[in-house]
Amino acid sequence: MKIIVIIFLLLILASLGSALYFLVTDRGQSRRTVTALALRVGLSVTLFLLLIAGYYFGLIPGKVS
């Protein structure tokens, strides 16, 4: 589960970086920035749902004593 979370975080950061790159290079002339940011939001929501599912199915412990 840890590897999946790390991979998703890296993908989110890569999408955010590509959105910044497209914002600077395209100067608002294309929709690539919006697409990259939408992808980032989708990845973030997916990660959130995976974390909730992992907690629900016991893959992620709730409390450590």
Backbone torsions as a table, in degrees:
resi	resn	phi	psi	omega
1	MET	NA	-35.3	-179.1
2	LYS	-63.7	-39.7	-178.5
3	ILE	-66.2	-39.4	179.3
4	ILE	-63.0	-43.7	179.6
5	VAL	-63.4	-43.3	179.3
6	ILE	-63.3	-41.5	178.8
7	ILE	-63.0	-43.8	178.7
8	PHE	-63.3	-41.4	178.9
9	LEU	-63.1	-40.1	177.6
10	LEU	-65.9	-39.5	177.3
11	LEU	-65.5	-38.4	177.6
12	ILE	-63.9	-44.2	178.6
13	LEU	-65.2	-38.2	178.3
14	ALA	-65.6	-40.3	178.1
15	SER	-65.8	-39.6	177.7
16	LEU	-65.4	-39.9	177.4
17	GLY	-66.0	-40.2	178.9
18	SER	-68.0	-34.6	176.6
19	ALA	-64.1	-41.3	177.3
20	LEU	-63.7	-42.5	178.9
21	TYR	-61.9	-46.0	179.6
22	PHE	-65.8	-34.7	178.7
23	LEU	-64.2	-40.3	-178.0
24	VAL	-76.1	-43.4	-174.0
25	THR	-79.8	-37.0	-175.9
26	ASP	-84.0	-21.8	-179.4
27	ARG	54.3	41.2	175.0
28	GLY	78.0	12.1	-177.0
29	GLN	-91.8	-9.7	179.5
30	SER	-133.7	173.1	-178.3
31	ARG	-99.6	12.9	-178.0
32	ARG	-65.5	-33.2	178.3
33	THR	-65.0	-45.4	179.6
34	VAL	-63.4	-40.6	179.2
35	THR	-63.8	-43.6	-179.9
36	ALA	-65.9	-38.6	178.5
37	LEU	-70.7	-35.8	176.1
38	ALA	-65.5	-38.9	176.1
39	LEU	-62.3	-40.6	179.3
40	ARG	-63.2	-42.8	178.8
41	VAL	-64.2	-42.3	178.0
42	GLY	-61.5	-42.7	177.8
43	LEU	-65.5	-38.4	179.4
44	SER	-65.7	-43.6	178.1
45	VAL	-64.5	-41.2	178.5
46	THR	-62.8	-43.3	177.4
47	LEU	-61.4	-43.7	178.7
48	PHE	-59.6	-45.5	179.3
49	LEU	-65.7	-36.8	176.6
50	LEU	-65.3	-39.2	178.1
51	LEU	-66.1	-40.5	177.2
52	ILE	-64.3	-44.1	179.3
53	ALA	-64.6	-39.6	177.9
54	GLY	-63.2	-38.4	176.7
55	TYR	-68.7	-42.4	-178.5
56	TYR	-63.5	-41.2	-177.7
57	PHE	-88.2	3.3	174.4
58	GLY	85.6	10.1	177.6
59	LEU	-75.8	-24.3	178.3
60	ILE	-118.1	119.5	-179.7
61	PRO	-69.4	143.6	-178.5
62	GLY	-77.0	-47.7	-178.3
63	LYS	-132.8	139.6	175.2
64	VAL	-111.1	120.7	-176.9
65	SER	-88.8	NA	NA
